[in-house]
């Protein structure tokens, strides 16, 4: 009798143990969730976080706080998530700046591959090279020809030293032979202001920022960084179309959590966010903000992080890009 009772208890414990992950998946989230955006308000990461969180609140029946923790090229907010409990209640909405940072600054206080759980890719934004309207440079060939005729005349603005935009322009220079001096701004907005105002002849910026100014004729679009054309300015050819192959770079946006996030929690977040991204209203809002929704899973994101870390490191070395 005693043996039978003990076996029964052991069986109950085993069943409870096996059922625990399923129960956790069914009850997550049982309280409010925090999404940390490691950049300021108004950027692509912030827009995505707020669009997604507004709908998830309804789906989950829980409050979701978007917290902007800017600083150190996104590393301050990212480190806060790395140090958080792996329970799904503190998430990170990062972008591809994270994989550029090690190439420029060297070793970080965290490992992008080991210290975070990749949940999913959310969207992409291309990078665009533009010229002030007075330059009459409208194609990559015209830019190359002008640069050859005037080898010390050109400069270009970017969103800052070591940003994805800076890397893409240095790759364009390597592949095309264009000669242009880099002017690194503290963010994309001041670079946009100066190229529209004619203080700098060229700028390489997030494509969604320059699209309205190309439409009004204040800027000439020279090329975009993706293999295909960009939905907000389909009239501008890609660099690949103009002969620079391979050249396929996007600023990607992704949702992550601390390392060792339970797989069932990852699956729940992925499934629900995927539903949100598929909603027509969300698609339209993100498209207007220049973000193309892209619901890649955690494995896709992990592969992208690995490959981007390698290619940015290679490009930093070949172009001698270093932090100030």
CORHUQUI-V564404 format. One record per residue. N is the residue number from 1. RES is the residue in one letter. PHI is phi in radians with two decimals (none if undefined). NEAR is the number of other ideal C-beta (glycine too) atoms within 12 Angstrom. Layout:
n=N res=RES phi=PHI near=NEAR
n=N res=RES phi=PHI near=NEAR
//
This chain:
n=1 res=X phi=none near=7
n=2 res=X phi=-1.09 near=8
n=3 res=X phi=-1.10 near=9
n=4 res=X phi=-1.10 near=10
n=5 res=X phi=-1.13 near=11
n=6 res=X phi=-1.09 near=12
n=7 res=X phi=-1.09 near=13
n=8 res=X phi=-1.12 near=14
n=9 res=X phi=-1.11 near=14
n=10 res=X phi=-1.07 near=14
n=11 res=X phi=-1.10 near=14
n=12 res=X phi=-1.12 near=14
n=13 res=X phi=-1.10 near=14
n=14 res=X phi=-1.11 near=13
n=15 res=X phi=-1.10 near=14
n=16 res=X phi=-1.09 near=14
n=17 res=X phi=-1.14 near=14
n=18 res=X phi=-1.20 near=12
n=19 res=X phi=-1.40 near=16
n=20 res=X phi=-1.00 near=16
n=21 res=X phi=-1.05 near=19
n=22 res=X phi=-1.14 near=19
n=23 res=X phi=-1.12 near=16
n=24 res=X phi=-1.09 near=22
n=25 res=X phi=-1.09 near=23
n=26 res=X phi=-1.22 near=15
n=27 res=X phi=-1.69 near=20
n=28 res=X phi=-1.27 near=31
n=29 res=X phi=-1.60 near=29
n=30 res=X phi=-1.79 near=19
n=31 res=X phi=-2.67 near=17
n=32 res=X phi=-1.15 near=21
n=33 res=X phi=-2.05 near=37
n=34 res=X phi=-2.02 near=31
n=35 res=X phi=-1.93 near=43
n=36 res=X phi=-1.60 near=40
n=37 res=X phi=-1.86 near=42
n=38 res=X phi=-1.44 near=39
n=39 res=X phi=-2.44 near=38
n=40 res=X phi=-1.27 near=23
n=41 res=X phi=-1.31 near=16
n=42 res=X phi=1.66 near=21
n=43 res=X phi=-1.40 near=33
n=44 res=X phi=-1.04 near=42
n=45 res=X phi=-1.11 near=44
n=46 res=X phi=-1.17 near=31
n=47 res=X phi=-1.05 near=35
n=48 res=X phi=-1.06 near=46
n=49 res=X phi=-1.03 near=44
n=50 res=X phi=-1.31 near=30
n=51 res=X phi=-1.13 near=36
n=52 res=X phi=-1.20 near=44
n=53 res=X phi=-1.11 near=35
n=54 res=X phi=-1.07 near=23
n=55 res=X phi=-1.41 near=26
n=56 res=X phi=-1.09 near=38
n=57 res=X phi=-1.00 near=22
n=58 res=X phi=-1.24 near=16
n=59 res=X phi=-1.16 near=22
n=60 res=X phi=-1.55 near=28
n=61 res=X phi=1.19 near=16
n=62 res=X phi=-2.32 near=21
n=63 res=X phi=-1.23 near=19
n=64 res=X phi=-2.27 near=34
n=65 res=X phi=-1.75 near=23
n=66 res=X phi=-1.65 near=32
n=67 res=X phi=-2.06 near=30
n=68 res=X phi=-1.52 near=26
n=69 res=X phi=-2.17 near=31
n=70 res=X phi=-1.41 near=25
n=71 res=X phi=2.33 near=17
n=72 res=X phi=0.97 near=23
n=73 res=X phi=0.97 near=36
n=74 res=X phi=1.57 near=43
n=75 res=X phi=-1.32 near=32
n=76 res=X phi=-1.12 near=26
n=77 res=X phi=-1.15 near=39
n=78 res=X phi=-1.13 near=42
n=79 res=X phi=-1.10 near=29
n=80 res=X phi=-1.11 near=31
n=81 res=X phi=-1.26 near=40
n=82 res=X phi=-0.97 near=32
n=83 res=X phi=-1.49 near=19
n=84 res=X phi=-1.45 near=31
n=85 res=X phi=-1.07 near=19
n=86 res=X phi=-1.50 near=23
n=87 res=X phi=-2.13 near=26
n=88 res=X phi=1.54 near=41
n=89 res=X phi=-1.70 near=28
n=90 res=X phi=-2.28 near=36
n=91 res=X phi=-2.06 near=49
n=92 res=X phi=-2.17 near=50
n=93 res=X phi=-1.90 near=50
n=94 res=X phi=-1.86 near=51
n=95 res=X phi=-2.33 near=44
n=96 res=X phi=-1.22 near=41
n=97 res=X phi=-0.99 near=45
n=98 res=X phi=-1.05 near=46
n=99 res=X phi=-1.53 near=44
n=100 res=X phi=-1.45 near=41
n=101 res=X phi=-0.93 near=40
n=102 res=X phi=-1.10 near=29
n=103 res=X phi=-1.19 near=37
n=104 res=X phi=-1.67 near=35
n=105 res=X phi=-1.70 near=25
n=106 res=X phi=1.50 near=13
n=107 res=X phi=-1.14 near=13
n=108 res=X phi=-1.68 near=29
n=109 res=X phi=-1.41 near=18
n=110 res=X phi=-2.58 near=30
n=111 res=X phi=-1.83 near=20
n=112 res=X phi=-1.01 near=40
n=113 res=X phi=-1.57 near=24
n=114 res=X phi=-1.78 near=17
n=115 res=X phi=-1.74 near=28
n=116 res=X phi=-2.36 near=41
n=117 res=X phi=-1.73 near=38
n=118 res=X phi=-1.27 near=38
n=119 res=X phi=-1.73 near=41
n=120 res=X phi=-3.00 near=42
n=121 res=X phi=-1.42 near=38
n=122 res=X phi=-2.01 near=46
n=123 res=X phi=-3.05 near=40
n=124 res=X phi=-2.33 near=39
n=125 res=X phi=-2.35 near=43
n=126 res=X phi=-1.26 near=46
n=127 res=X phi=-1.99 near=46
n=128 res=X phi=-2.23 near=50
n=129 res=X phi=-1.73 near=54
n=130 res=X phi=-2.29 near=46
n=131 res=X phi=-2.25 near=41
n=132 res=X phi=-1.09 near=33
n=133 res=X phi=-1.01 near=21
n=134 res=X phi=-1.25 near=19
n=135 res=X phi=-1.30 near=30
n=136 res=X phi=1.08 near=15
n=137 res=X phi=-1.59 near=33
n=138 res=X phi=-2.16 near=27
n=139 res=X phi=-2.39 near=25
n=140 res=X phi=-1.13 near=34
n=141 res=X phi=-1.08 near=22
n=142 res=X phi=-1.12 near=24
n=143 res=X phi=-1.16 near=39
n=144 res=X phi=-1.07 near=28
n=145 res=X phi=-1.09 near=19
n=146 res=X phi=-1.13 near=28
n=147 res=X phi=-1.12 near=30
n=148 res=X phi=-1.15 near=18
n=149 res=X phi=-1.35 near=15
n=150 res=X phi=-2.32 near=18
n=151 res=X phi=-1.10 near=15
n=152 res=X phi=-2.07 near=12
n=153 res=X phi=-1.63 near=19
n=154 res=X phi=-1.68 near=33
n=155 res=X phi=-2.41 near=29
n=156 res=X phi=-2.40 near=40
n=157 res=X phi=-1.70 near=44
n=158 res=X phi=-2.38 near=43
n=159 res=X phi=-1.36 near=42
n=160 res=X phi=2.46 near=32
n=161 res=X phi=-1.12 near=32
n=162 res=X phi=1.40 near=35
n=163 res=X phi=-1.43 near=42
n=164 res=X phi=-0.97 near=46
n=165 res=X phi=-1.09 near=47
n=166 res=X phi=-1.04 near=44
n=167 res=X phi=-1.06 near=43
n=168 res=X phi=-1.10 near=45
n=169 res=X phi=-1.17 near=48
n=170 res=X phi=-1.13 near=40
n=171 res=X phi=-1.22 near=34
n=172 res=X phi=-1.03 near=41
n=173 res=X phi=-1.09 near=34
n=174 res=X phi=-1.09 near=22
n=175 res=X phi=-1.39 near=25
n=176 res=X phi=-1.82 near=30
n=177 res=X phi=1.52 near=19
n=178 res=X phi=-1.12 near=40
n=179 res=X phi=-1.95 near=25
n=180 res=X phi=-2.65 near=37
n=181 res=X phi=-1.45 near=21
n=182 res=X phi=-1.40 near=35
n=183 res=X phi=-2.11 near=27
n=184 res=X phi=-1.56 near=32
n=185 res=X phi=-1.63 near=28
n=186 res=X phi=-1.62 near=20
n=187 res=X phi=1.98 near=27
n=188 res=X phi=-1.28 near=39
n=189 res=X phi=-1.03 near=22
n=190 res=X phi=-1.14 near=23
n=191 res=X phi=-1.14 near=39
n=192 res=X phi=-1.11 near=34
n=193 res=X phi=-1.02 near=24
n=194 res=X phi=-1.29 near=29
n=195 res=X phi=-1.31 near=42
n=196 res=X phi=-1.15 near=30
n=197 res=X phi=-1.42 near=19
n=198 res=X phi=1.50 near=18
n=199 res=X phi=-1.25 near=20
n=200 res=X phi=-2.34 near=32
n=201 res=X phi=-1.27 near=35
n=202 res=X phi=-2.27 near=45
n=203 res=X phi=-2.67 near=50
n=204 res=X phi=-2.08 near=52
n=205 res=X phi=-2.46 near=49
n=206 res=X phi=-1.07 near=45
n=207 res=X phi=-1.07 near=46
n=208 res=X phi=-1.14 near=36
n=209 res=X phi=-1.29 near=38
n=210 res=X phi=-1.58 near=44
n=211 res=X phi=-0.94 near=32
n=212 res=X phi=-1.10 near=23
n=213 res=X phi=-1.38 near=28
n=214 res=X phi=-1.22 near=35
n=215 res=X phi=-1.10 near=18
n=216 res=X phi=-1.49 near=14
n=217 res=X phi=1.54 near=15
n=218 res=X phi=-1.32 near=24
n=219 res=X phi=-2.25 near=41
n=220 res=X phi=-1.77 near=34
n=221 res=X phi=-1.45 near=45
n=222 res=X phi=-1.69 near=48
n=223 res=X phi=-3.09 near=48
n=224 res=X phi=-2.06 near=48
n=225 res=X phi=-1.54 near=43
n=226 res=X phi=-1.71 near=34
n=227 res=X phi=-1.11 near=22
n=228 res=X phi=-1.84 near=20
n=229 res=X phi=-1.41 near=25
n=230 res=X phi=-1.71 near=35
n=231 res=X phi=-1.03 near=27
n=232 res=X phi=-1.40 near=30
n=233 res=X phi=-2.60 near=31
n=234 res=X phi=-1.15 near=19
n=235 res=X phi=-1.37 near=20
n=236 res=X phi=-1.66 near=35
n=237 res=X phi=-1.25 near=29
n=238 res=X phi=-1.35 near=35
n=239 res=X phi=-1.12 near=42
n=240 res=X phi=-1.11 near=24
n=241 res=X phi=-1.05 near=25
n=242 res=X phi=-1.67 near=29
n=243 res=X phi=1.81 near=19
n=244 res=X phi=-1.63 near=33
n=245 res=X phi=-2.05 near=14
n=246 res=X phi=-1.46 near=15
n=247 res=X phi=-2.63 near=35
n=248 res=X phi=-2.31 near=25
n=249 res=X phi=-2.14 near=43
n=250 res=X phi=-2.34 near=38
n=251 res=X phi=-1.44 near=48
n=252 res=X phi=-1.78 near=43
n=253 res=X phi=-2.10 near=48
n=254 res=X phi=-2.57 near=49
n=255 res=X phi=-1.87 near=46
n=256 res=X phi=-2.41 near=49
n=257 res=X phi=-2.46 near=41
n=258 res=X phi=-1.08 near=32
n=259 res=X phi=-1.03 near=23
n=260 res=X phi=1.15 near=18
n=261 res=X phi=-1.14 near=35
n=262 res=X phi=-0.99 near=26
n=263 res=X phi=-0.98 near=24
n=264 res=X phi=-1.20 near=22
n=265 res=X phi=-1.26 near=34
n=266 res=X phi=-1.02 near=36
n=267 res=X phi=-1.09 near=25
n=268 res=X phi=-1.15 near=31
n=269 res=X phi=-1.09 near=43
n=270 res=X phi=-1.03 near=36
n=271 res=X phi=-1.07 near=24
n=272 res=X phi=-1.30 near=34
n=273 res=X phi=-1.20 near=43
n=274 res=X phi=-1.05 near=28
n=275 res=X phi=-1.08 near=21
n=276 res=X phi=-1.09 near=36
n=277 res=X phi=-1.13 near=34
n=278 res=X phi=-1.45 near=18
n=279 res=X phi=-1.22 near=23
n=280 res=X phi=-0.94 near=12
n=281 res=X phi=-1.15 near=16
n=282 res=X phi=-1.15 near=30
n=283 res=X phi=-0.98 near=22
n=284 res=X phi=-1.15 near=16
n=285 res=X phi=-1.11 near=23
n=286 res=X phi=-1.21 near=35
n=287 res=X phi=-1.08 near=24
n=288 res=X phi=-1.11 near=19
n=289 res=X phi=-1.51 near=32
n=290 res=X phi=1.51 near=35
n=291 res=X phi=-1.87 near=42
n=292 res=X phi=-1.59 near=34
n=293 res=X phi=-0.99 near=37
n=294 res=X phi=-2.65 near=29
n=295 res=X phi=-1.66 near=32
n=296 res=X phi=-1.38 near=29
n=297 res=X phi=-1.45 near=25
n=298 res=X phi=-1.08 near=30
n=299 res=X phi=-1.15 near=18
n=300 res=X phi=-1.05 near=22
n=301 res=X phi=-1.15 near=37
n=302 res=X phi=-1.05 near=26
n=303 res=X phi=-1.12 near=20
n=304 res=X phi=-1.15 near=37
n=305 res=X phi=-1.04 near=35
n=306 res=X phi=-1.08 near=20
n=307 res=X phi=-1.21 near=20
n=308 res=X phi=-1.22 near=36
n=309 res=X phi=-1.02 near=27
n=310 res=X phi=-1.24 near=19
n=311 res=X phi=-1.29 near=27
n=312 res=X phi=-1.22 near=36
n=313 res=X phi=-1.10 near=26
n=314 res=X phi=-1.11 near=18
n=315 res=X phi=-1.20 near=31
n=316 res=X phi=-1.06 near=31
n=317 res=X phi=-1.22 near=16
n=318 res=X phi=-1.23 near=17
n=319 res=X phi=-1.72 near=26
n=320 res=X phi=0.98 near=18
n=321 res=X phi=-1.57 near=34
n=322 res=X phi=-2.36 near=16
n=323 res=X phi=-1.18 near=22
n=324 res=X phi=-1.23 near=13
//
